[in-house]
Amino acid sequence: METKPQKVFDTVKVFRAIKEKVAKDTEGMTFEQFREYLNENQLVTVK
């Protein structure tokens, strides 16, 4: 029986954590406040 190698990076876990953080940080914001939040907290793409 083969065992799966342990993942070094779990994409689902990371994106779920990001989604939950954004939801918590932006709860109760108006649309304008939400737009400002997004502009201030943009993700940096790594190439």
Biopython code that builds the backbone (N, CA, C, O; Angstrom):
import numpy as np
from Bio.PDB.StructureBuilder import StructureBuilder

atoms = [
    (1, "MET", "N", (0.839, -1.174, 0.000)),
    (1, "MET", "CA", (0.000, 0.000, 0.000)),
    (1, "MET", "C", (0.889, 1.245, 0.000)),
    (1, "MET", "O", (1.823, 1.360, 0.794)),
    (2, "GLU", "N", (0.580, 2.170, -0.905)),
    (2, "GLU", "CA", (1.357, 3.402, -0.998)),
    (2, "GLU", "C", (0.742, 4.488, -0.126)),
    (2, "GLU", "O", (-0.477, 4.577, 0.017)),
    (3, "THR", "N", (1.599, 5.300, 0.446)),
    (3, "THR", "CA", (1.109, 6.451, 1.206)),
    (3, "THR", "C", (1.369, 7.710, 0.397)),
    (3, "THR", "O", (2.364, 7.811, -0.321)),
    (4, "LYS", "N", (0.461, 8.665, 0.523)),
    (4, "LYS", "CA", (0.629, 9.916, -0.212)),
    (4, "LYS", "C", (1.728, 10.743, 0.437)),
    (4, "LYS", "O", (1.822, 10.810, 1.662)),
    (5, "PRO", "N", (2.563, 11.376, -0.392)),
    (5, "PRO", "CA", (3.583, 12.252, 0.193)),
    (5, "PRO", "C", (2.907, 13.472, 0.829)),
    (5, "PRO", "O", (1.880, 13.951, 0.347)),
    (6, "GLN", "N", (3.501, 13.959, 1.911)),
    (6, "GLN", "CA", (2.916, 15.112, 2.590)),
    (6, "GLN", "C", (3.129, 16.363, 1.739)),
    (6, "GLN", "O", (4.214, 16.589, 1.203)),
    (7, "LYS", "N", (2.080, 17.165, 1.628)),
    (7, "LYS", "CA", (2.162, 18.380, 0.830)),
    (7, "LYS", "C", (3.020, 19.417, 1.544)),
    (7, "LYS", "O", (2.952, 19.583, 2.762)),
    (8, "VAL", "N", (3.830, 20.109, 0.744)),
    (8, "VAL", "CA", (4.631, 21.192, 1.290)),
    (8, "VAL", "C", (3.763, 22.443, 1.398)),
    (8, "VAL", "O", (3.894, 23.214, 2.348)),
    (9, "PHE", "N", (2.881, 22.642, 0.425)),
    (9, "PHE", "CA", (2.019, 23.818, 0.379)),
    (9, "PHE", "C", (0.599, 23.361, 0.083)),
    (9, "PHE", "O", (0.351, 22.740, -0.951)),
    (10, "ASP", "N", (-0.328, 23.657, 0.973)),
    (10, "ASP", "CA", (-1.724, 23.264, 0.799)),
    (10, "ASP", "C", (-2.521, 24.474, 0.317)),
    (10, "ASP", "O", (-2.888, 25.338, 1.113)),
    (11, "THR", "N", (-2.785, 24.531, -0.975)),
    (11, "THR", "CA", (-3.454, 25.672, -1.595)),
    (11, "THR", "C", (-4.825, 25.931, -0.998)),
    (11, "THR", "O", (-5.158, 27.076, -0.692)),
    (12, "VAL", "N", (-5.619, 24.896, -0.830)),
    (12, "VAL", "CA", (-6.979, 25.063, -0.311)),
    (12, "VAL", "C", (-6.938, 25.665, 1.092)),
    (12, "VAL", "O", (-7.708, 26.573, 1.404)),
    (13, "LYS", "N", (-6.052, 25.167, 1.922)),
    (13, "LYS", "CA", (-5.940, 25.665, 3.297)),
    (13, "LYS", "C", (-5.544, 27.145, 3.313)),
    (13, "LYS", "O", (-6.096, 27.926, 4.087)),
    (14, "VAL", "N", (-4.594, 27.528, 2.464)),
    (14, "VAL", "CA", (-4.128, 28.916, 2.414)),
    (14, "VAL", "C", (-5.228, 29.842, 1.917)),
    (14, "VAL", "O", (-5.478, 30.884, 2.523)),
    (15, "PHE", "N", (-5.892, 29.476, 0.819)),
    (15, "PHE", "CA", (-6.939, 30.340, 0.284)),
    (15, "PHE", "C", (-8.132, 30.437, 1.229)),
    (15, "PHE", "O", (-8.767, 31.488, 1.314)),
    (16, "ARG", "N", (-8.440, 29.373, 1.928)),
    (16, "ARG", "CA", (-9.529, 29.414, 2.907)),
    (16, "ARG", "C", (-9.177, 30.387, 4.038)),
    (16, "ARG", "O", (-10.033, 31.149, 4.489)),
    (17, "ALA", "N", (-7.932, 30.362, 4.492)),
    (17, "ALA", "CA", (-7.492, 31.276, 5.551)),
    (17, "ALA", "C", (-7.538, 32.724, 5.074)),
    (17, "ALA", "O", (-7.943, 33.610, 5.827)),
    (18, "ILE", "N", (-7.125, 32.974, 3.827)),
    (18, "ILE", "CA", (-7.172, 34.327, 3.266)),
    (18, "ILE", "C", (-8.612, 34.803, 3.180)),
    (18, "ILE", "O", (-8.917, 35.935, 3.556)),
    (19, "LYS", "N", (-9.498, 33.949, 2.688)),
    (19, "LYS", "CA", (-10.918, 34.307, 2.551)),
    (19, "LYS", "C", (-11.528, 34.649, 3.904)),
    (19, "LYS", "O", (-12.268, 35.626, 4.027)),
    (20, "GLU", "N", (-11.219, 33.849, 4.916)),
    (20, "GLU", "CA", (-11.766, 34.096, 6.253)),
    (20, "GLU", "C", (-11.224, 35.390, 6.846)),
    (20, "GLU", "O", (-11.956, 36.107, 7.529)),
    (21, "LYS", "N", (-9.941, 35.704, 6.594)),
    (21, "LYS", "CA", (-9.354, 36.945, 7.104)),
    (21, "LYS", "C", (-10.008, 38.154, 6.454)),
    (21, "LYS", "O", (-10.346, 39.120, 7.139)),
    (22, "VAL", "N", (-10.192, 38.112, 5.135)),
    (22, "VAL", "CA", (-10.827, 39.227, 4.425)),
    (22, "VAL", "C", (-12.261, 39.399, 4.910)),
    (22, "VAL", "O", (-12.703, 40.526, 5.133)),
    (23, "ALA", "N", (-12.985, 38.316, 5.075)),
    (23, "ALA", "CA", (-14.370, 38.392, 5.547)),
    (23, "ALA", "C", (-14.437, 39.017, 6.939)),
    (23, "ALA", "O", (-15.310, 39.840, 7.212)),
    (24, "LYS", "N", (-13.519, 38.627, 7.812)),
    (24, "LYS", "CA", (-13.497, 39.176, 9.174)),
    (24, "LYS", "C", (-13.123, 40.658, 9.153)),
    (24, "LYS", "O", (-13.738, 41.464, 9.851)),
    (25, "ASP", "N", (-12.117, 41.018, 8.354)),
    (25, "ASP", "CA", (-11.643, 42.405, 8.294)),
    (25, "ASP", "C", (-12.663, 43.351, 7.680)),
    (25, "ASP", "O", (-12.697, 44.531, 8.032)),
    (26, "THR", "N", (-13.497, 42.855, 6.767)),
    (26, "THR", "CA", (-14.402, 43.733, 6.021)),
    (26, "THR", "C", (-15.850, 43.647, 6.477)),
    (26, "THR", "O", (-16.724, 44.272, 5.877)),
    (27, "GLU", "N", (-16.113, 42.892, 7.518)),
    (27, "GLU", "CA", (-17.483, 42.735, 8.001)),
    (27, "GLU", "C", (-18.062, 44.092, 8.402)),
    (27, "GLU", "O", (-17.464, 44.815, 9.198)),
    (28, "GLY", "N", (-19.218, 44.430, 7.852)),
    (28, "GLY", "CA", (-19.908, 45.672, 8.193)),
    (28, "GLY", "C", (-19.430, 46.896, 7.428)),
    (28, "GLY", "O", (-19.916, 47.998, 7.680)),
    (29, "MET", "N", (-18.490, 46.734, 6.500)),
    (29, "MET", "CA", (-17.993, 47.875, 5.724)),
    (29, "MET", "C", (-18.984, 48.256, 4.634)),
    (29, "MET", "O", (-19.736, 47.423, 4.128)),
    (30, "THR", "N", (-18.962, 49.544, 4.284)),
    (30, "THR", "CA", (-19.715, 49.984, 3.113)),
    (30, "THR", "C", (-18.922, 49.577, 1.879)),
    (30, "THR", "O", (-17.770, 49.156, 1.982)),
    (31, "PHE", "N", (-19.551, 49.708, 0.705)),
    (31, "PHE", "CA", (-18.861, 49.338, -0.531)),
    (31, "PHE", "C", (-17.619, 50.200, -0.740)),
    (31, "PHE", "O", (-16.578, 49.694, -1.159)),
    (32, "GLU", "N", (-17.721, 51.503, -0.451)),
    (32, "GLU", "CA", (-16.570, 52.400, -0.615)),
    (32, "GLU", "C", (-15.432, 52.009, 0.330)),
    (32, "GLU", "O", (-14.267, 52.020, -0.070)),
    (33, "GLN", "N", (-15.752, 51.668, 1.561)),
    (33, "GLN", "CA", (-14.734, 51.226, 2.516)),
    (33, "GLN", "C", (-14.102, 49.913, 2.051)),
    (33, "GLN", "O", (-12.897, 49.708, 2.195)),
    (34, "PHE", "N", (-14.928, 49.030, 1.493)),
    (34, "PHE", "CA", (-14.435, 47.749, 0.990)),
    (34, "PHE", "C", (-13.469, 47.956, -0.172)),
    (34, "PHE", "O", (-12.425, 47.306, -0.240)),
    (35, "ARG", "N", (-13.816, 48.858, -1.083)),
    (35, "ARG", "CA", (-12.928, 49.162, -2.216)),
    (35, "ARG", "C", (-11.594, 49.705, -1.726)),
    (35, "ARG", "O", (-10.542, 49.317, -2.234)),
    (36, "GLU", "N", (-11.628, 50.596, -0.744)),
    (36, "GLU", "CA", (-10.400, 51.154, -0.178)),
    (36, "GLU", "C", (-9.568, 50.051, 0.481)),
    (36, "GLU", "O", (-8.345, 50.026, 0.341)),
    (37, "TYR", "N", (-10.226, 49.151, 1.192)),
    (37, "TYR", "CA", (-9.538, 48.017, 1.817)),
    (37, "TYR", "C", (-8.818, 47.181, 0.753)),
    (37, "TYR", "O", (-7.659, 46.804, 0.931)),
    (38, "LEU", "N", (-9.510, 46.899, -0.345)),
    (38, "LEU", "CA", (-8.903, 46.104, -1.412)),
    (38, "LEU", "C", (-7.707, 46.821, -2.029)),
    (38, "LEU", "O", (-6.693, 46.190, -2.329)),
    (39, "ASN", "N", (-7.817, 48.135, -2.220)),
    (39, "ASN", "CA", (-6.705, 48.898, -2.790)),
    (39, "ASN", "C", (-5.491, 48.903, -1.865)),
    (39, "ASN", "O", (-4.355, 48.879, -2.337)),
    (40, "GLU", "N", (-5.717, 48.934, -0.567)),
    (40, "GLU", "CA", (-4.618, 48.971, 0.399)),
    (40, "GLU", "C", (-4.014, 47.594, 0.657)),
    (40, "GLU", "O", (-2.871, 47.501, 1.105)),
    (41, "ASN", "N", (-4.749, 46.538, 0.386)),
    (41, "ASN", "CA", (-4.309, 45.186, 0.743)),
    (41, "ASN", "C", (-4.220, 44.266, -0.463)),
    (41, "ASN", "O", (-4.683, 43.127, -0.410)),
    (42, "GLN", "N", (-3.637, 44.743, -1.536)),
    (42, "GLN", "CA", (-3.525, 43.911, -2.731)),
    (42, "GLN", "C", (-2.473, 42.826, -2.524)),
    (42, "GLN", "O", (-1.446, 43.043, -1.881)),
    (43, "LEU", "N", (-2.756, 41.665, -3.082)),
    (43, "LEU", "CA", (-1.792, 40.572, -3.026)),
    (43, "LEU", "C", (-0.670, 40.831, -4.023)),
    (43, "LEU", "O", (-0.905, 41.355, -5.111)),
    (44, "VAL", "N", (0.527, 40.468, -3.652)),
    (44, "VAL", "CA", (1.680, 40.617, -4.522)),
    (44, "VAL", "C", (1.858, 39.306, -5.274)),
    (44, "VAL", "O", (1.920, 38.239, -4.664)),
    (45, "THR", "N", (1.941, 39.386, -6.598)),
    (45, "THR", "CA", (2.138, 38.168, -7.380)),
    (45, "THR", "C", (3.628, 37.843, -7.443)),
    (45, "THR", "O", (4.466, 38.728, -7.614)),
    (46, "VAL", "N", (3.931, 36.584, -7.304)),
    (46, "VAL", "CA", (5.310, 36.114, -7.339)),
    (46, "VAL", "C", (5.512, 35.369, -8.641)),
    (46, "VAL", "O", (4.709, 34.513, -9.009)),
    (47, "LYS", "N", (6.581, 35.696, -9.331)),
    (47, "LYS", "CA", (6.864, 35.027, -10.609)),
    (47, "LYS", "C", (8.107, 34.196, -10.514)),
    (47, "LYS", "O", (8.501, 33.560, -11.491)),
]
sb = StructureBuilder()
sb.init_structure("model")
sb.init_model(0)
sb.init_chain("A")
sb.init_seg("    ")
for serial, (resi, resn, name, xyz) in enumerate(atoms, 1):
    if name == "N":
        sb.init_residue(resn, " ", resi, " ")
    sb.init_atom(name, np.array(xyz, "f"), 0.0, 1.0, " ", f" {name:<3s}", serial, name[0])
structure = sb.get_structure()
